[in-house]
Amino acid sequence: MKRMNLREVPDDVYRALTSAAEANRQSLSAFVVDRLTEAAEVTRLRDYVSTYPEPRGSGVTLEEATSAVREVREAS
């Protein structure tokens, strides 16, 4: 595990994070680590998607599949 120190966090961002952490019954540190973990997963997912070959003969493009996934995420 590594330690991180954040500097120059805007006041409104800090307030939003502390409020969200409290609502989730987490420490600020645990909440931020969870959000950073999610960001890292998305980064890795983009790397994976960029190397994944499009299915042949399906008629579905990578852009269409990505758009469909986004629609489902936004609906939930």
mmCIF file of the N, C-alpha and C atoms, coordinates in Angstrom:
data_MODEL
# 
_entry.id   MODEL 
# 
loop_
_atom_site.group_PDB 
_atom_site.id 
_atom_site.type_symbol 
_atom_site.label_atom_id 
_atom_site.label_alt_id 
_atom_site.label_comp_id 
_atom_site.label_asym_id 
_atom_site.label_entity_id 
_atom_site.label_seq_id 
_atom_site.pdbx_PDB_ins_code 
_atom_site.Cartn_x 
_atom_site.Cartn_y 
_atom_site.Cartn_z 
_atom_site.occupancy 
_atom_site.B_iso_or_equiv 
_atom_site.pdbx_formal_charge 
_atom_site.auth_seq_id 
_atom_site.auth_comp_id 
_atom_site.auth_asym_id 
_atom_site.auth_atom_id 
_atom_site.pdbx_PDB_model_num 
ATOM 1   N N  . MET A 1 1  ? 0.834   -1.181  0.000   1.00 0.00 ? 1  MET A N  1 
ATOM 2   C CA . MET A 1 1  ? 0.000   0.000   0.000   1.00 0.00 ? 1  MET A CA 1 
ATOM 3   C C  . MET A 1 1  ? 0.877   1.241   0.000   1.00 0.00 ? 1  MET A C  1 
ATOM 4   N N  . LYS A 1 2  ? 0.397   2.257   -0.677  1.00 0.00 ? 2  LYS A N  1 
ATOM 5   C CA . LYS A 1 2  ? 1.097   3.539   -0.742  1.00 0.00 ? 2  LYS A CA 1 
ATOM 6   C C  . LYS A 1 2  ? 0.271   4.605   -0.054  1.00 0.00 ? 2  LYS A C  1 
ATOM 7   N N  . ARG A 1 3  ? 0.956   5.630   0.421   1.00 0.00 ? 3  ARG A N  1 
ATOM 8   C CA . ARG A 1 3  ? 0.291   6.777   1.032   1.00 0.00 ? 3  ARG A CA 1 
ATOM 9   C C  . ARG A 1 3  ? 0.240   7.905   0.020   1.00 0.00 ? 3  ARG A C  1 
ATOM 10  N N  . MET A 1 4  ? -0.820  8.676   0.056   1.00 0.00 ? 4  MET A N  1 
ATOM 11  C CA . MET A 1 4  ? -0.948  9.856   -0.803  1.00 0.00 ? 4  MET A CA 1 
ATOM 12  C C  . MET A 1 4  ? -1.358  11.039  0.053   1.00 0.00 ? 4  MET A C  1 
ATOM 13  N N  . ASN A 1 5  ? -0.817  12.178  -0.262  1.00 0.00 ? 5  ASN A N  1 
ATOM 14  C CA . ASN A 1 5  ? -1.244  13.426  0.355   1.00 0.00 ? 5  ASN A CA 1 
ATOM 15  C C  . ASN A 1 5  ? -1.807  14.303  -0.750  1.00 0.00 ? 5  ASN A C  1 
ATOM 16  N N  . LEU A 1 6  ? -2.989  14.795  -0.543  1.00 0.00 ? 6  LEU A N  1 
ATOM 17  C CA . LEU A 1 6  ? -3.604  15.690  -1.530  1.00 0.00 ? 6  LEU A CA 1 
ATOM 18  C C  . LEU A 1 6  ? -3.403  17.122  -1.087  1.00 0.00 ? 6  LEU A C  1 
ATOM 19  N N  . ARG A 1 7  ? -3.021  17.950  -2.031  1.00 0.00 ? 7  ARG A N  1 
ATOM 20  C CA . ARG A 1 7  ? -2.820  19.364  -1.741  1.00 0.00 ? 7  ARG A CA 1 
ATOM 21  C C  . ARG A 1 7  ? -3.756  20.194  -2.600  1.00 0.00 ? 7  ARG A C  1 
ATOM 22  N N  . GLU A 1 8  ? -4.062  21.354  -2.099  1.00 0.00 ? 8  GLU A N  1 
ATOM 23  C CA . GLU A 1 8  ? -4.834  22.354  -2.836  1.00 0.00 ? 8  GLU A CA 1 
ATOM 24  C C  . GLU A 1 8  ? -6.185  21.829  -3.318  1.00 0.00 ? 8  GLU A C  1 
ATOM 25  N N  . VAL A 1 9  ? -6.864  21.095  -2.446  1.00 0.00 ? 9  VAL A N  1 
ATOM 26  C CA . VAL A 1 9  ? -8.221  20.636  -2.739  1.00 0.00 ? 9  VAL A CA 1 
ATOM 27  C C  . VAL A 1 9  ? -9.156  21.817  -2.523  1.00 0.00 ? 9  VAL A C  1 
ATOM 28  N N  . PRO A 1 10 ? -9.924  22.199  -3.529  1.00 0.00 ? 10 PRO A N  1 
ATOM 29  C CA . PRO A 1 10 ? -10.849 23.328  -3.351  1.00 0.00 ? 10 PRO A CA 1 
ATOM 30  C C  . PRO A 1 10 ? -11.827 23.057  -2.202  1.00 0.00 ? 10 PRO A C  1 
ATOM 31  N N  . ASP A 1 11 ? -12.186 24.113  -1.514  1.00 0.00 ? 11 ASP A N  1 
ATOM 32  C CA . ASP A 1 11 ? -13.075 23.981  -0.352  1.00 0.00 ? 11 ASP A CA 1 
ATOM 33  C C  . ASP A 1 11 ? -14.385 23.282  -0.696  1.00 0.00 ? 11 ASP A C  1 
ATOM 34  N N  . ASP A 1 12 ? -14.987 23.625  -1.827  1.00 0.00 ? 12 ASP A N  1 
ATOM 35  C CA . ASP A 1 12 ? -16.270 23.019  -2.182  1.00 0.00 ? 12 ASP A CA 1 
ATOM 36  C C  . ASP A 1 12 ? -16.107 21.523  -2.487  1.00 0.00 ? 12 ASP A C  1 
ATOM 37  N N  . VAL A 1 13 ? -14.993 21.132  -3.069  1.00 0.00 ? 13 VAL A N  1 
ATOM 38  C CA . VAL A 1 13 ? -14.732 19.715  -3.332  1.00 0.00 ? 13 VAL A CA 1 
ATOM 39  C C  . VAL A 1 13 ? -14.541 18.975  -2.006  1.00 0.00 ? 13 VAL A C  1 
ATOM 40  N N  . TYR A 1 14 ? -13.786 19.577  -1.105  1.00 0.00 ? 14 TYR A N  1 
ATOM 41  C CA . TYR A 1 14 ? -13.562 18.968  0.208   1.00 0.00 ? 14 TYR A CA 1 
ATOM 42  C C  . TYR A 1 14 ? -14.885 18.774  0.949   1.00 0.00 ? 14 TYR A C  1 
ATOM 43  N N  . ARG A 1 15 ? -15.727 19.812  0.931   1.00 0.00 ? 15 ARG A N  1 
ATOM 44  C CA . ARG A 1 15 ? -17.030 19.707  1.606   1.00 0.00 ? 15 ARG A CA 1 
ATOM 45  C C  . ARG A 1 15 ? -17.880 18.605  0.983   1.00 0.00 ? 15 ARG A C  1 
ATOM 46  N N  . ALA A 1 16 ? -17.887 18.509  -0.342  1.00 0.00 ? 16 ALA A N  1 
ATOM 47  C CA . ALA A 1 16 ? -18.676 17.480  -1.025  1.00 0.00 ? 16 ALA A CA 1 
ATOM 48  C C  . ALA A 1 16 ? -18.170 16.085  -0.669  1.00 0.00 ? 16 ALA A C  1 
ATOM 49  N N  . LEU A 1 17 ? -16.850 15.922  -0.637  1.00 0.00 ? 17 LEU A N  1 
ATOM 50  C CA . LEU A 1 17 ? -16.278 14.615  -0.299  1.00 0.00 ? 17 LEU A CA 1 
ATOM 51  C C  . LEU A 1 17 ? -16.558 14.231  1.148   1.00 0.00 ? 17 LEU A C  1 
ATOM 52  N N  . THR A 1 18 ? -16.395 15.179  2.062   1.00 0.00 ? 18 THR A N  1 
ATOM 53  C CA . THR A 1 18 ? -16.653 14.849  3.474   1.00 0.00 ? 18 THR A CA 1 
ATOM 54  C C  . THR A 1 18 ? -18.124 14.538  3.698   1.00 0.00 ? 18 THR A C  1 
ATOM 55  N N  . SER A 1 19 ? -18.989 15.259  3.022   1.00 0.00 ? 19 SER A N  1 
ATOM 56  C CA . SER A 1 19 ? -20.428 15.007  3.141   1.00 0.00 ? 19 SER A CA 1 
ATOM 57  C C  . SER A 1 19 ? -20.787 13.627  2.590   1.00 0.00 ? 19 SER A C  1 
ATOM 58  N N  . ALA A 1 20 ? -20.235 13.290  1.428   1.00 0.00 ? 20 ALA A N  1 
ATOM 59  C CA . ALA A 1 20 ? -20.512 11.983  0.828   1.00 0.00 ? 20 ALA A CA 1 
ATOM 60  C C  . ALA A 1 20 ? -19.938 10.859  1.684   1.00 0.00 ? 20 ALA A C  1 
ATOM 61  N N  . ALA A 1 21 ? -18.754 11.060  2.241   1.00 0.00 ? 21 ALA A N  1 
ATOM 62  C CA . ALA A 1 21 ? -18.150 10.054  3.113   1.00 0.00 ? 21 ALA A CA 1 
ATOM 63  C C  . ALA A 1 21 ? -19.024 9.817   4.332   1.00 0.00 ? 21 ALA A C  1 
ATOM 64  N N  . GLU A 1 22 ? -19.494 10.889  4.919   1.00 0.00 ? 22 GLU A N  1 
ATOM 65  C CA . GLU A 1 22 ? -20.366 10.784  6.093   1.00 0.00 ? 22 GLU A CA 1 
ATOM 66  C C  . GLU A 1 22 ? -21.655 10.049  5.743   1.00 0.00 ? 22 GLU A C  1 
ATOM 67  N N  . ALA A 1 23 ? -22.245 10.376  4.598   1.00 0.00 ? 23 ALA A N  1 
ATOM 68  C CA . ALA A 1 23 ? -23.484 9.723   4.175   1.00 0.00 ? 23 ALA A CA 1 
ATOM 69  C C  . ALA A 1 23 ? -23.281 8.227   3.936   1.00 0.00 ? 23 ALA A C  1 
ATOM 70  N N  . ASN A 1 24 ? -22.065 7.859   3.548   1.00 0.00 ? 24 ASN A N  1 
ATOM 71  C CA . ASN A 1 24 ? -21.738 6.449   3.313   1.00 0.00 ? 24 ASN A CA 1 
ATOM 72  C C  . ASN A 1 24 ? -21.155 5.769   4.544   1.00 0.00 ? 24 ASN A C  1 
ATOM 73  N N  . ARG A 1 25 ? -21.128 6.521   5.652   1.00 0.00 ? 25 ARG A N  1 
ATOM 74  C CA . ARG A 1 25 ? -20.593 6.010   6.914   1.00 0.00 ? 25 ARG A CA 1 
ATOM 75  C C  . ARG A 1 25 ? -19.162 5.507   6.759   1.00 0.00 ? 25 ARG A C  1 
ATOM 76  N N  . GLN A 1 26 ? -18.359 6.327   6.072   1.00 0.00 ? 26 GLN A N  1 
ATOM 77  C CA . GLN A 1 26 ? -16.955 6.011   5.863   1.00 0.00 ? 26 GLN A CA 1 
ATOM 78  C C  . GLN A 1 26 ? -16.109 7.183   6.317   1.00 0.00 ? 26 GLN A C  1 
ATOM 79  N N  . SER A 1 27 ? -14.859 6.896   6.599   1.00 0.00 ? 27 SER A N  1 
ATOM 80  C CA . SER A 1 27 ? -13.927 7.995   6.833   1.00 0.00 ? 27 SER A CA 1 
ATOM 81  C C  . SER A 1 27 ? -13.685 8.669   5.490   1.00 0.00 ? 27 SER A C  1 
ATOM 82  N N  . LEU A 1 28 ? -13.218 9.899   5.536   1.00 0.00 ? 28 LEU A N  1 
ATOM 83  C CA . LEU A 1 28 ? -12.902 10.606  4.298   1.00 0.00 ? 28 LEU A CA 1 
ATOM 84  C C  . LEU A 1 28 ? -11.861 9.832   3.504   1.00 0.00 ? 28 LEU A C  1 
ATOM 85  N N  . SER A 1 29 ? -10.853 9.337   4.187   1.00 0.00 ? 29 SER A N  1 
ATOM 86  C CA . SER A 1 29 ? -9.792  8.588   3.513   1.00 0.00 ? 29 SER A CA 1 
ATOM 87  C C  . SER A 1 29 ? -10.347 7.349   2.808   1.00 0.00 ? 29 SER A C  1 
ATOM 88  N N  . ALA A 1 30 ? -11.160 6.563   3.504   1.00 0.00 ? 30 ALA A N  1 
ATOM 89  C CA . ALA A 1 30 ? -11.730 5.346   2.908   1.00 0.00 ? 30 ALA A CA 1 
ATOM 90  C C  . ALA A 1 30 ? -12.612 5.685   1.711   1.00 0.00 ? 30 ALA A C  1 
ATOM 91  N N  . PHE A 1 31 ? -13.393 6.754   1.832   1.00 0.00 ? 31 PHE A N  1 
ATOM 92  C CA . PHE A 1 31 ? -14.270 7.157   0.743   1.00 0.00 ? 31 PHE A CA 1 
ATOM 93  C C  . PHE A 1 31 ? -13.458 7.555   -0.481  1.00 0.00 ? 31 PHE A C  1 
ATOM 94  N N  . VAL A 1 32 ? -12.421 8.357   -0.287  1.00 0.00 ? 32 VAL A N  1 
ATOM 95  C CA . VAL A 1 32 ? -11.590 8.807   -1.404  1.00 0.00 ? 32 VAL A CA 1 
ATOM 96  C C  . VAL A 1 32 ? -10.847 7.628   -2.027  1.00 0.00 ? 32 VAL A C  1 
ATOM 97  N N  . VAL A 1 33 ? -10.353 6.709   -1.221  1.00 0.00 ? 33 VAL A N  1 
ATOM 98  C CA . VAL A 1 33 ? -9.676  5.532   -1.764  1.00 0.00 ? 33 VAL A CA 1 
ATOM 99  C C  . VAL A 1 33 ? -10.649 4.715   -2.620  1.00 0.00 ? 33 VAL A C  1 
ATOM 100 N N  . ASP A 1 34 ? -11.881 4.561   -2.166  1.00 0.00 ? 34 ASP A N  1 
ATOM 101 C CA . ASP A 1 34 ? -12.889 3.844   -2.964  1.00 0.00 ? 34 ASP A CA 1 
ATOM 102 C C  . ASP A 1 34 ? -13.124 4.534   -4.307  1.00 0.00 ? 34 ASP A C  1 
ATOM 103 N N  . ARG A 1 35 ? -13.233 5.871   -4.295  1.00 0.00 ? 35 ARG A N  1 
ATOM 104 C CA . ARG A 1 35 ? -13.454 6.603   -5.559  1.00 0.00 ? 35 ARG A CA 1 
ATOM 105 C C  . ARG A 1 35 ? -12.239 6.504   -6.475  1.00 0.00 ? 35 ARG A C  1 
ATOM 106 N N  . LEU A 1 36 ? -11.040 6.555   -5.899  1.00 0.00 ? 36 LEU A N  1 
ATOM 107 C CA . LEU A 1 36 ? -9.824  6.410   -6.711  1.00 0.00 ? 36 LEU A CA 1 
ATOM 108 C C  . LEU A 1 36 ? -9.719  5.003   -7.290  1.00 0.00 ? 36 LEU A C  1 
ATOM 109 N N  . THR A 1 37 ? -10.147 4.008   -6.529  1.00 0.00 ? 37 THR A N  1 
ATOM 110 C CA . THR A 1 37 ? -10.157 2.633   -7.025  1.00 0.00 ? 37 THR A CA 1 
ATOM 111 C C  . THR A 1 37 ? -11.090 2.506   -8.220  1.00 0.00 ? 37 THR A C  1 
ATOM 112 N N  . GLU A 1 38 ? -12.264 3.131   -8.129  1.00 0.00 ? 38 GLU A N  1 
ATOM 113 C CA . GLU A 1 38 ? -13.198 3.122   -9.262  1.00 0.00 ? 38 GLU A CA 1 
ATOM 114 C C  . GLU A 1 38 ? -12.582 3.794   -10.485 1.00 0.00 ? 38 GLU A C  1 
ATOM 115 N N  . ALA A 1 39 ? -11.905 4.909   -10.269 1.00 0.00 ? 39 ALA A N  1 
ATOM 116 C CA . ALA A 1 39 ? -11.261 5.616   -11.383 1.00 0.00 ? 39 ALA A CA 1 
ATOM 117 C C  . ALA A 1 39 ? -10.188 4.744   -12.024 1.00 0.00 ? 39 ALA A C  1 
ATOM 118 N N  . ALA A 1 40 ? -9.426  4.029   -11.216 1.00 0.00 ? 40 ALA A N  1 
ATOM 119 C CA . ALA A 1 40 ? -8.382  3.151   -11.749 1.00 0.00 ? 40 ALA A CA 1 
ATOM 120 C C  . ALA A 1 40 ? -8.994  2.006   -12.553 1.00 0.00 ? 40 ALA A C  1 
ATOM 121 N N  . GLU A 1 41 ? -10.119 1.473   -12.093 1.00 0.00 ? 41 GLU A N  1 
ATOM 122 C CA . GLU A 1 41 ? -10.783 0.389   -12.825 1.00 0.00 ? 41 GLU A CA 1 
ATOM 123 C C  . GLU A 1 41 ? -11.265 0.869   -14.186 1.00 0.00 ? 41 GLU A C  1 
ATOM 124 N N  . VAL A 1 42 ? -11.805 2.064   -14.241 1.00 0.00 ? 42 VAL A N  1 
ATOM 125 C CA . VAL A 1 42 ? -12.264 2.622   -15.519 1.00 0.00 ? 42 VAL A CA 1 
ATOM 126 C C  . VAL A 1 42 ? -11.083 2.805   -16.457 1.00 0.00 ? 42 VAL A C  1 
ATOM 127 N N  . THR A 1 43 ? -9.957  3.266   -15.929 1.00 0.00 ? 43 THR A N  1 
ATOM 128 C CA . THR A 1 43 ? -8.763  3.445   -16.750 1.00 0.00 ? 43 THR A CA 1 
ATOM 129 C C  . THR A 1 43 ? -8.320  2.109   -17.326 1.00 0.00 ? 43 THR A C  1 
ATOM 130 N N  . ARG A 1 44 ? -8.294  1.082   -16.491 1.00 0.00 ? 44 ARG A N  1 
ATOM 131 C CA . ARG A 1 44 ? -7.899  -0.249  -16.975 1.00 0.00 ? 44 ARG A CA 1 
ATOM 132 C C  . ARG A 1 44 ? -8.908  -0.786  -17.976 1.00 0.00 ? 44 ARG A C  1 
ATOM 133 N N  . LEU A 1 45 ? -10.191 -0.510  -17.756 1.00 0.00 ? 45 LEU A N  1 
ATOM 134 C CA . LEU A 1 45 ? -11.233 -0.965  -18.675 1.00 0.00 ? 45 LEU A CA 1 
ATOM 135 C C  . LEU A 1 45 ? -11.045 -0.330  -20.044 1.00 0.00 ? 45 LEU A C  1 
ATOM 136 N N  . ARG A 1 46 ? -10.708 0.956   -20.079 1.00 0.00 ? 46 ARG A N  1 
ATOM 137 C CA . ARG A 1 46 ? -10.463 1.615   -21.361 1.00 0.00 ? 46 ARG A CA 1 
ATOM 138 C C  . ARG A 1 46 ? -9.298  0.969   -22.088 1.00 0.00 ? 46 ARG A C  1 
ATOM 139 N N  . ASP A 1 47 ? -8.249  0.622   -21.350 1.00 0.00 ? 47 ASP A N  1 
ATOM 140 C CA . ASP A 1 47 ? -7.108  -0.057  -21.969 1.00 0.00 ? 47 ASP A CA 1 
ATOM 141 C C  . ASP A 1 47 ? -7.547  -1.392  -22.556 1.00 0.00 ? 47 ASP A C  1 
ATOM 142 N N  . TYR A 1 48 ? -8.358  -2.121  -21.814 1.00 0.00 ? 48 TYR A N  1 
ATOM 143 C CA . TYR A 1 48 ? -8.843  -3.416  -22.284 1.00 0.00 ? 48 TYR A CA 1 
ATOM 144 C C  . TYR A 1 48 ? -9.708  -3.257  -23.528 1.00 0.00 ? 48 TYR A C  1 
ATOM 145 N N  . VAL A 1 49 ? -10.651 -2.336  -23.475 1.00 0.00 ? 49 VAL A N  1 
ATOM 146 C CA . VAL A 1 49 ? -11.559 -2.133  -24.598 1.00 0.00 ? 49 VAL A CA 1 
ATOM 147 C C  . VAL A 1 49 ? -10.796 -1.725  -25.849 1.00 0.00 ? 49 VAL A C  1 
ATOM 148 N N  . SER A 1 50 ? -9.765  -0.893  -25.696 1.00 0.00 ? 50 SER A N  1 
ATOM 149 C CA . SER A 1 50 ? -9.021  -0.440  -26.866 1.00 0.00 ? 50 SER A CA 1 
ATOM 150 C C  . SER A 1 50 ? -8.254  -1.573  -27.543 1.00 0.00 ? 50 SER A C  1 
ATOM 151 N N  . THR A 1 51 ? -7.984  -2.670  -26.824 1.00 0.00 ? 51 THR A N  1 
ATOM 152 C CA . THR A 1 51 ? -7.255  -3.792  -27.420 1.00 0.00 ? 51 THR A CA 1 
ATOM 153 C C  . THR A 1 51 ? -8.178  -4.931  -27.835 1.00 0.00 ? 51 THR A C  1 
ATOM 154 N N  . TYR A 1 52 ? -9.441  -4.829  -27.503 1.00 0.00 ? 52 TYR A N  1 
ATOM 155 C CA . TYR A 1 52 ? -10.382 -5.910  -27.783 1.00 0.00 ? 52 TYR A CA 1 
ATOM 156 C C  . TYR A 1 52 ? -10.825 -5.855  -29.242 1.00 0.00 ? 52 TYR A C  1 
ATOM 157 N N  . PRO A 1 53 ? -10.684 -6.955  -29.982 1.00 0.00 ? 53 PRO A N  1 
ATOM 158 C CA . PRO A 1 53 ? -11.119 -6.933  -31.390 1.00 0.00 ? 53 PRO A CA 1 
ATOM 159 C C  . PRO A 1 53 ? -12.644 -6.905  -31.499 1.00 0.00 ? 53 PRO A C  1 
ATOM 160 N N  . GLU A 1 54 ? -13.134 -6.175  -32.478 1.00 0.00 ? 54 GLU A N  1 
ATOM 161 C CA . GLU A 1 54 ? -14.583 -6.137  -32.687 1.00 0.00 ? 54 GLU A CA 1 
ATOM 162 C C  . GLU A 1 54 ? -15.055 -7.496  -33.188 1.00 0.00 ? 54 GLU A C  1 
ATOM 163 N N  . PRO A 1 55 ? -16.235 -7.944  -32.715 1.00 0.00 ? 55 PRO A N  1 
ATOM 164 C CA . PRO A 1 55 ? -16.763 -9.223  -33.191 1.00 0.00 ? 55 PRO A CA 1 
ATOM 165 C C  . PRO A 1 55 ? -17.035 -9.164  -34.697 1.00 0.00 ? 55 PRO A C  1 
ATOM 166 N N  . ARG A 1 56 ? -16.668 -10.212 -35.374 1.00 0.00 ? 56 ARG A N  1 
ATOM 167 C CA . ARG A 1 56 ? -16.880 -10.255 -36.816 1.00 0.00 ? 56 ARG A CA 1 
ATOM 168 C C  . ARG A 1 56 ? -18.300 -10.690 -37.130 1.00 0.00 ? 56 ARG A C  1 
ATOM 169 N N  . GLY A 1 57 ? -18.893 -10.027 -38.097 1.00 0.00 ? 57 GLY A N  1 
ATOM 170 C CA . GLY A 1 57 ? -20.200 -10.434 -38.579 1.00 0.00 ? 57 GLY A CA 1 
ATOM 171 C C  . GLY A 1 57 ? -21.366 -10.068 -37.682 1.00 0.00 ? 57 GLY A C  1 
ATOM 172 N N  . SER A 1 58 ? -21.122 -9.369  -36.585 1.00 0.00 ? 58 SER A N  1 
ATOM 173 C CA . SER A 1 58 ? -22.226 -9.023  -35.682 1.00 0.00 ? 58 SER A CA 1 
ATOM 174 C C  . SER A 1 58 ? -22.981 -7.799  -36.159 1.00 0.00 ? 58 SER A C  1 
ATOM 175 N N  . GLY A 1 59 ? -22.295 -6.949  -36.915 1.00 0.00 ? 59 GLY A N  1 
ATOM 176 C CA . GLY A 1 59 ? -22.914 -5.706  -37.356 1.00 0.00 ? 59 GLY A CA 1 
ATOM 177 C C  . GLY A 1 59 ? -22.929 -4.642  -36.276 1.00 0.00 ? 59 GLY A C  1 
ATOM 178 N N  . VAL A 1 60 ? -22.344 -4.944  -35.110 1.00 0.00 ? 60 VAL A N  1 
ATOM 179 C CA . VAL A 1 60 ? -22.303 -3.993  -33.995 1.00 0.00 ? 60 VAL A CA 1 
ATOM 180 C C  . VAL A 1 60 ? -20.885 -3.425  -33.904 1.00 0.00 ? 60 VAL A C  1 
ATOM 181 N N  . THR A 1 61 ? -20.801 -2.095  -33.928 1.00 0.00 ? 61 THR A N  1 
ATOM 182 C CA . THR A 1 61 ? -19.499 -1.460  -33.795 1.00 0.00 ? 61 THR A CA 1 
ATOM 183 C C  . THR A 1 61 ? -19.158 -1.281  -32.319 1.00 0.00 ? 61 THR A C  1 
ATOM 184 N N  . LEU A 1 62 ? -17.890 -1.058  -32.050 1.00 0.00 ? 62 LEU A N  1 
ATOM 185 C CA . LEU A 1 62 ? -17.456 -0.811  -30.682 1.00 0.00 ? 62 LEU A CA 1 
ATOM 186 C C  . LEU A 1 62 ? -18.153 0.432   -30.127 1.00 0.00 ? 62 LEU A C  1 
ATOM 187 N N  . GLU A 1 63 ? -18.307 1.443   -30.955 1.00 0.00 ? 63 GLU A N  1 
ATOM 188 C CA . GLU A 1 63 ? -18.980 2.676   -30.516 1.00 0.00 ? 63 GLU A CA 1 
ATOM 189 C C  . GLU A 1 63 ? -20.432 2.409   -30.133 1.00 0.00 ? 63 GLU A C  1 
ATOM 190 N N  . GLU A 1 64 ? -21.120 1.577   -30.911 1.00 0.00 ? 64 GLU A N  1 
ATOM 191 C CA . GLU A 1 64 ? -22.521 1.252   -30.598 1.00 0.00 ? 64 GLU A CA 1 
ATOM 192 C C  . GLU A 1 64 ? -22.633 0.466   -29.298 1.00 0.00 ? 64 GLU A C  1 
ATOM 193 N N  . ALA A 1 65 ? -21.726 -0.469  -29.107 1.00 0.00 ? 65 ALA A N  1 
ATOM 194 C CA . ALA A 1 65 ? -21.739 -1.262  -27.868 1.00 0.00 ? 65 ALA A CA 1 
ATOM 195 C C  . ALA A 1 65 ? -21.444 -0.373  -26.669 1.00 0.00 ? 65 ALA A C  1 
ATOM 196 N N  . THR A 1 66 ? -20.461 0.510   -26.819 1.00 0.00 ? 66 THR A N  1 
ATOM 197 C CA . THR A 1 66 ? -20.110 1.429   -25.743 1.00 0.00 ? 66 THR A CA 1 
ATOM 198 C C  . THR A 1 66 ? -21.283 2.333   -25.409 1.00 0.00 ? 66 THR A C  1 
ATOM 199 N N  . SER A 1 67 ? -21.949 2.836   -26.421 1.00 0.00 ? 67 SER A N  1 
ATOM 200 C CA . SER A 1 67 ? -23.112 3.704   -26.219 1.00 0.00 ? 67 SER A CA 1 
ATOM 201 C C  . SER A 1 67 ? -24.224 2.964   -25.483 1.00 0.00 ? 67 SER A C  1 
ATOM 202 N N  . ALA A 1 68 ? -24.458 1.708   -25.836 1.00 0.00 ? 68 ALA A N  1 
ATOM 203 C CA . ALA A 1 68 ? -25.500 0.916   -25.172 1.00 0.00 ? 68 ALA A CA 1 
ATOM 204 C C  . ALA A 1 68 ? -25.183 0.715   -23.693 1.00 0.00 ? 68 ALA A C  1 
ATOM 205 N N  . VAL A 1 69 ? -23.917 0.448   -23.388 1.00 0.00 ? 69 VAL A N  1 
ATOM 206 C CA . VAL A 1 69 ? -23.510 0.267   -21.994 1.00 0.00 ? 69 VAL A CA 1 
ATOM 207 C C  . VAL A 1 69 ? -23.709 1.564   -21.217 1.00 0.00 ? 69 VAL A C  1 
ATOM 208 N N  . ARG A 1 70 ? -23.334 2.685   -21.829 1.00 0.00 ? 70 ARG A N  1 
ATOM 209 C CA . ARG A 1 70 ? -23.513 3.982   -21.153 1.00 0.00 ? 70 ARG A CA 1 
ATOM 210 C C  . ARG A 1 70 ? -24.981 4.267   -20.877 1.00 0.00 ? 70 ARG A C  1 
ATOM 211 N N  . GLU A 1 71 ? -25.843 3.952   -21.833 1.00 0.00 ? 71 GLU A N  1 
ATOM 212 C CA . GLU A 1 71 ? -27.276 4.178   -21.634 1.00 0.00 ? 71 GLU A CA 1 
ATOM 213 C C  . GLU A 1 71 ? -27.803 3.389   -20.433 1.00 0.00 ? 71 GLU A C  1 
ATOM 214 N N  . VAL A 1 72 ? -27.381 2.151   -20.307 1.00 0.00 ? 72 VAL A N  1 
ATOM 215 C CA . VAL A 1 72 ? -27.825 1.314   -19.187 1.00 0.00 ? 72 VAL A CA 1 
ATOM 216 C C  . VAL A 1 72 ? -27.291 1.876   -17.872 1.00 0.00 ? 72 VAL A C  1 
ATOM 217 N N  . ARG A 1 73 ? -26.027 2.283   -17.855 1.00 0.00 ? 73 ARG A N  1 
ATOM 218 C CA . ARG A 1 73 ? -25.440 2.853   -16.626 1.00 0.00 ? 73 ARG A CA 1 
ATOM 219 C C  . ARG A 1 73 ? -26.172 4.101   -16.198 1.00 0.00 ? 73 ARG A C  1 
ATOM 220 N N  . GLU A 1 74 ? -26.463 4.979   -17.162 1.00 0.00 ? 74 GLU A N  1 
ATOM 221 C CA . GLU A 1 74 ? -27.126 6.235   -16.825 1.00 0.00 ? 74 GLU A CA 1 
ATOM 222 C C  . GLU A 1 74 ? -28.560 6.040   -16.382 1.00 0.00 ? 74 GLU A C  1 
ATOM 223 N N  . ALA A 1 75 ? -29.189 4.969   -16.855 1.00 0.00 ? 75 ALA A N  1 
ATOM 224 C CA . ALA A 1 75 ? -30.574 4.686   -16.472 1.00 0.00 ? 75 ALA A CA 1 
ATOM 225 C C  . ALA A 1 75 ? -30.676 4.134   -15.056 1.00 0.00 ? 75 ALA A C  1 
ATOM 226 N N  . SER A 1 76 ? -29.570 3.560   -14.540 1.00 0.00 ? 76 SER A N  1 
ATOM 227 C CA . SER A 1 76 ? -29.647 2.965   -13.194 1.00 0.00 ? 76 SER A CA 1 
ATOM 228 C C  . SER A 1 76 ? -29.191 3.903   -12.125 1.00 0.00 ? 76 SER A C  1 
# 
